[in-house]
Amino acid sequence: MKIFMVTLLMGLTLSASDISEFAGKMSYETEYKIALKKAIKADKKLMLVMVTNYCPWCRKFEKRTLLKEEVNTLIHKDYVPLILNREEGAFPKKFHTKRIPVVLFIDPLKEEVVHKSLGYKNVSDFVKELKSIK
């Protein structure tokens, strides 16, 4: 039992650091209020990527889609990107969702979701979606 708990804690810690590492590498915000202020100032929508530590589809979405230059360029052109761990709950409760990964496109002035993208998307599908939201 002790080995299981140590392994579980190490896995959760590594996953949490993966989110911070991803955010740093891709210039995503990791705090809702800071990202919201930046979106208002830049007159852009807020793009909230919601993930969890245990979600393999979240990691796949990050690595196979969000890390791609074409996708990252489009995101930063039109949105202020934010990635949050749903388990940490550092976001307004109205944005909670049972399914992950989820990308919420939020009007920063009204703090309302204008578009929701559920589940893993490959590069071409996510690029189409990004272009259609504008």
Backbone hydrogen bonds, N-H to C=O, Kabsch-Sander energy under -0.5 kcal/mol:
donor,donor_aa,acceptor,acceptor_aa,energy
5,M,1,M,-2.2
6,V,2,K,-2.2
7,T,3,I,-2.6
8,L,4,F,-2.7
9,L,5,M,-2.6
10,M,6,V,-2.4
11,G,7,T,-2.4
12,L,8,L,-2.4
13,T,9,L,-2.4
14,L,10,M,-2.6
15,S,11,G,-2.3
16,A,12,L,-2.4
17,S,13,T,-2.3
18,D,14,L,-1.8
19,I,15,S,-1.6
20,S,16,A,-1.6
21,E,17,S,-2.8
22,F,18,D,-2.9
23,A,19,I,-2.8
24,G,20,S,-2.4
25,K,21,E,-2.5
26,M,22,F,-2.5
27,S,23,A,-0.8
28,Y,23,A,-2.4
29,E,81,P,-2.9
32,Y,90,A,-0.7
35,A,31,E,-2.3
36,L,32,Y,-2.7
37,K,33,K,-2.0
38,K,34,I,-2.2
39,A,35,A,-2.5
40,I,36,L,-2.3
41,K,37,K,-2.5
42,A,38,K,-2.6
43,D,39,A,-0.8
43,D,40,I,-0.7
44,K,39,A,-2.3
45,K,78,D,-1.1
46,L,106,I,-2.6
47,M,80,V,-2.3
48,L,46,L,-0.7
48,L,104,L,-3.3
49,V,47,M,-0.7
49,V,82,L,-3.5
50,M,48,L,-0.7
50,M,102,V,-3.2
51,V,49,V,-0.5
51,V,84,L,-2.6
55,C,52,T,-0.7
59,R,55,C,-1.5
60,K,56,P,-2.2
61,F,57,W,-2.3
62,E,58,C,-2.5
63,K,59,R,-2.9
64,R,60,K,-3.0
65,T,61,F,-1.4
66,L,61,F,-2.4
67,L,62,E,-1.7
68,K,65,T,-1.4
72,N,68,K,-2.8
73,T,69,E,-2.7
74,L,70,E,-1.7
75,I,71,V,-2.5
76,H,72,N,-2.5
77,K,73,T,-1.5
78,D,74,L,-1.6
79,Y,75,I,-2.5
80,V,45,K,-2.2
82,L,47,M,-2.8
83,I,29,E,-2.4
84,L,49,V,-2.6
86,R,51,V,-3.4
86,R,84,L,-0.7
88,E,85,N,-1.7
89,G,85,N,-0.8
89,G,86,R,-0.6
91,F,89,G,-1.3
95,F,92,P,-2.1
96,H,93,K,-2.0
102,V,50,M,-1.5
103,V,117,S,-2.5
104,L,48,L,-3.1
104,L,102,V,-0.5
105,F,103,V,-0.5
105,F,115,H,-2.9
106,I,46,L,-3.3
106,I,104,L,-0.6
107,D,112,E,-2.9
111,E,107,D,-2.1
112,E,107,D,-1.0
114,V,105,F,-3.4
115,H,105,F,-1.3
117,S,103,V,-2.8
118,L,116,K,-0.6
119,G,101,P,-2.8
126,F,122,N,-2.5
127,V,123,V,-2.7
128,K,124,S,-2.1
129,E,125,D,-2.1
130,L,126,F,-2.8
131,K,127,V,-2.4
132,S,128,K,-1.8
133,I,129,E,-1.3
134,K,130,L,-0.9
